[in-house]
């Protein structure tokens, strides 16, 4: 995935990042650049060139490969990653007490 954002130093950057976990609402990435919580970024899927605006919602520890960064799409985009996600069935049973 390609990421474009402003780093901790407020300078714009672009990098190719690694995805750790993805879902229809966002994902967990590993970024080499430091970024602030709440920062906005744009992810680009290199296979489809689709872009998705995201907000940083989690910052993990800085490690050898980079920093774990949790992002949330501004609007749900279950097809962005090129995967099919199985949503859990919604139960209509209201007898649970």
N, C-alpha and C positions, 0 to 999 in steps of 0.2 A: 504494500500500500504506500502511496505517496501522501505525505503530510505537509501542509503549509500553515504556518502560525507565527506568532510573535513569541520569542523566547523570554526567559527570565530577565535578560538584559534589554528587553523591549525591541530588539532587532528582529526583522522578519527572517524566517528560515524555511527551507524546504528540504525534506529528507525522505528516504525510503525507510519505512519502519517495519518491524516484525509484529504480527498479531499473535496474541497468546490465547485469547478467548473472544468469540464473537457471538452476537445474537441480533435479533431484529431491532433492538433499541440502542445498540452501540457495541462497545468492545473494550478489551484490555490490550494495550499496545506497549511496545518497548521503544522508547525514543532516546536518541543520543543527546539531543538538546534538552536543556532544562526548561521547564514551562511552569507557569503558575496555575494553581487551582482556580477554576472559574473562567480560564482563558478560552476564547473561541478558536477553533481550528477548522480547516477544510481537509477532508480525506478524499483521495481520488483512487478509484479502483482502476489499476493499470490495464485490466483486460477489457473493461467496458467504457473507460474514461468518465464514468459517472462520478459526480462530486456530491459530497454530503457534508453539510455544516454540523459541527459537533461542539459540545461544551465539555471541558475537563471537569470531572466530578470526583476523581480520586488520584492521588499521587502516592506511589510506593517509594520504597528506599531506592537510592541510586546504587546500581550494581555495576559489575564489569561490562555487561552488554548495554547498559543504559538504565533508564528509569521506567518503571511500570507506570503507565498512565491510563486511567479509566476514562472513557469518553461516552457521552450520551448524545445520540442524534437529536437535533432540534425537532424533527418529525420522524416517527417510526419509519424505517426503511428495511423491511425484512428481506428484500431481494438484493440489497446493495452488495453483500459479500459474495453473491453468486451461489448461495447455498439455500436449501429448503429447510426451514425450521418447523418441527412438529409442535404445534401449540397443544398444551394439555387440554383435555376435554373439560368443558364447563359443566359442572353438575347442577341440575335443577332441583336436587334433593335438599329440602330445607328442614328435614327432620332432625338434624344434628342439634344436640342440646348442650 
